[in-house]
Amino acid sequence: MEENEKMNNREELFSRPVRAGKRTYFFDVKATRNDEKYVTITESKRRFNEDQNHFSYEKHKIFLYKEDFEKFANALRETLNYIETGEYPEGYFDEPKEYEGNDEPKDDVENWFDSLGNN
């Protein structure tokens, strides 16, 4: 396990924490063995475990890869702009496109997600 931790530390190139109440968000830039950079966004929540009588941290991670940076940034920009102005982005009410990057129609993807809860 120590070797795995060393690999994770060696791969981390940049980290920016954002403290928000009981949560902390970490924006970390890491690199693959091929030196491809990606981002992990981690939400960390401090929780008190009454059974063990101590605090622990619950963490949730999102991995964002280079090929998705622009789409992610655009969606975040549009979302924040909507919050600030109440204006919908251009094309918001157009017919939804099928799931990008997959030949399956949107309905098949939704059925696949729905089936995950049935296992």
N, C-alpha and C positions, 0 to 999 in steps of 0.2 A: 504494500500500500504506500509506503514511503516513496518508492520509485515513481508511482503514479502521481503523487502529489508534486514531486519535483518536476515531472513533465508538465503538469498544469501550470506551475509557477513559471517555468521557463518559457512557455508559450504565451503567457500574458504580457502584452506589450503596453497596455494603457488601461487605466481604470479610473472611473469617475463615480463616486458615490453621491446619491441625492437623498438626504434625510427628509422624511415627510411623516411627522407624527410618530406612530408606532412602527412605521415601515421604513425600510431603507431600500432604495433601488440602486443597483450597480450596473453601470454600462462599461463592459470590459471588451477590449480588443484583444483577440488571440490570433495565433497563426497555426495553420496545419503544418505537417512535415514538409509540404511542398511550398511553404511560405505564402499560402493563400490566407488572406486576413478575413476574419469574420467577427461578428459582435455577439456577445451574450448579454441579455438583459435579465437580471435576477431581482426578484422581489423577495425581500427577507423580512419576516414578521417575528417579533419577539413574543414568545408565549410562555406562560407559567404552567408547568406540569405539576398539578397538585399531588399526584401519586408519588412522584419522585422528589417533590418539594424543591424544584429548581427551575430556572429559566432555560428554554431552548429556542432554537430558531427554525421556523418553517420557511423553506425556500422553494420558489418556483422559477424556472428558467425558460427563456425563449432564445433560440439560436437563430441568428439572422445572417444569411450568407450573401456574399458579394453580389451575386446575380439578382438579389431581391432588394438591395439597398435603395435604389431609386423608387421602386413601387412603394416600399415601406415609408420612405421619407415623404413622398407625395401624399399618401393616405393620412399620415400624421399631420402634415401641413393643412390638408383640407379639413380634417377633424378639428384642429385647433382654430382654424379660421371660422368654421361654423359656430364654435362655442363663443368666439369673440364677436362675430357679426350677425349670426343667425342666417347667413346666406348659404344656400346649398351650392356645391360646386357645379360647374357646367357639366351637363350630361348625367347628373345624379338620377334623374327620373327616367332615363332611357332604359330600354329592355336590358336586363342583366345578360352579360356574356357568359358563355360556358366557362367552366373552370379552366383557367389558363395553365398551359403546360401539361395537360392531360387530355387524351382523346375521348375520355368518357364524358357523356352529357352530364350536366349539373345534377339532374335527378338521380343518376347512378351514384354520384359522389355523396349526395345527401343520404341515400339509402345505406351506403357503406358506413357512414358515420352513425346513423341510427342503429345499425346492426351491432356496433361496438358495445352498446349498453346492454345487449341481450346475451352476452357471453358470461 
